[in-house]
Amino acid sequence: MSIRAPAVPTSPSRSSLVARAFGVLGDPVGHSRSPAMHGAAFEALGLPHRYFAFHVTPAALPAALAGARALGLGGLNLTVPHKRAAVPSMDELTPAAARIGAVNAVCIEDGRLRGDNTDGVGFLAGLRELGDAVPRRAVVLGSGGAARAVVDALVHEAGAQVRWVSRRPATLPTGPWTSVGYPELAAWLPWADLLVQATTVGMHGGPTAFPVAVEVQRLPAEARVVDLVYPAPAVGLLADAADRGLPTQDGRPMLLWQGVRALEQWLAMSLSPEVVQAMRDAIT
């Protein structure tokens, strides 16, 4: 497996005018708004492509990726629980995917699979919609691929201090962050100016509660709260934070911007603000 930086988007290639299939692999995947989002982009661009949601179990992931290679799909997204598991199946990794150890976007070129991770840049782009302040002290919940991308972006791009919370903190990778368990969460909330919920709690088919109560009343008055699940449940973390008067955001902005970055690579072109707006409208 080699590591290569993603191509810089330039302009539409001739091959982009030939109808191709794209998709997202997940388990579950029925809740995904990626098909609507990318479908809106293709329509706005006048392209004949189609984007599908594929229900793929963990055991079937290697075969599904091999099938995508054989069929010449235009590109793939990966969602829970496949982001880390897909790494061994890639022929190449971008530096971001190699550093994070997870893949959420797959480029398929000349029969080769190049794994990238656009979640981190997508998260930071979405966070800017919640205010211009640069996060300095963040608490991140979760240990999966999305959490890893968020932690990586906060540390390496934003320069933030991070307390990374997991059920099994000893299993987290080592790095310029502090790994803590849920019993320590309450002590760190008053320290944070950003709380990110990057677990599957609240997701369709996922768990409904955290190992301990997340006491948002402990957060400072200026703290922002982001829950990567979308759409936000009617009750839960974001509702509690909103009742407290804190700025909140669900996972749709991150979904939008990671999708923009992936699509720009697949099509080798920059997306106009009008196309980005069409994608946003499709997931609101």
Secondary structure, 3 states (H helix, E strand, C coil): CEECCCCCCCCCCHHHHCCCEEEEEECCCCCCCHHHHHHHHHHHHCCCCEEEEEECCHHHHHHHHHHHHHHCCCEEEECCCCCCCCHHHCCEECHHHHHHCCCCEEEEECCEEEEECCHHHHHHHHHHCCCCCCCCEEEEECCCHHHHHHHHHHHHCCCCEEEEEECCHHHCCCCCCEEEEHHHHHHHHHHCCEEEECCCCCCCCCCCCCCCCCCHHHCCCCCEEEECCCCCCCCCHHHHHHHCCCCEECCHHHHHHHHHHHHHHHHCCCCCHHHHHHHHHHHC
